Amino acid sequence: MKIKIIKNEGKYNDQIVVSFTSEFGGGKASWNGENPIEGREYFVELEIPDTVEWRKDVTKSVKEQYCIKSDGSSTVIVCEVETLFEYGCCDFRIGSSIVTLDIEGEPYPKGTFVEISSRNLILYDINL
């Protein structure tokens, strides 16, 4: 996913935190890579390293439109259930990007738009 760094928020718990924007909106996340330059665009992979839970961290969205937004101390990603795996993983689509998460609970069907809320979003610079 292509993002633009709005602000380097500094280090918290030995992690660089950035404010970013994308074609789907923006939020805050930890940054993994070289020190990011404000105003520069990067191609990144999104990760939520925690195991999330259906109907708690991942809820059905009333909107069927991809979106990234801040909600207090969390970043919310509105995306689509893409692929369900039997071993507790799921792929979610946001535009042309896929995010794979470890997940527990009873899943929503493929094609359902959901909101994923996390305080632990990480952006990985993939150096494209």
HELIX and SHEET records of a PDB file:
SHEET    1   A 6 LYS A   2  TYR A  12  0                                        
SHEET    2   A 6 GLN A  15  SER A  22 -1                                        
SHEET    3   A 6 GLY A  25  ASN A  32 -1                                        
SHEET    4   A 6 ILE A 122  ASP A 125  1                                        
SHEET    5   A 6 GLU A  41  GLU A  47 -1                                        
SHEET    6   A 6 LYS A   2  TYR A  12 -1                                        
SHEET    1   B 5 VAL A  52  GLU A  53  0                                        
SHEET    2   B 5 SER A  97  GLU A 104  1                                        
SHEET    3   B 5 CYS A  89  ILE A  94 -1                                        
SHEET    4   B 5 SER A  74  LEU A  84 -1                                        
SHEET    5   B 5 CYS A  67  ASP A  71 -1                                        
SHEET    1   C 6 VAL A  52  GLU A  53  0                                        
SHEET    2   C 6 SER A  97  GLU A 104  1                                        
SHEET    3   C 6 CYS A  89  ILE A  94 -1                                        
SHEET    4   C 6 SER A  74  LEU A  84 -1                                        
SHEET    5   C 6 PHE A 113  SER A 118 -1                                        
SHEET    6   C 6 VAL A  58  LYS A  60 -1                                        
END                                                                             
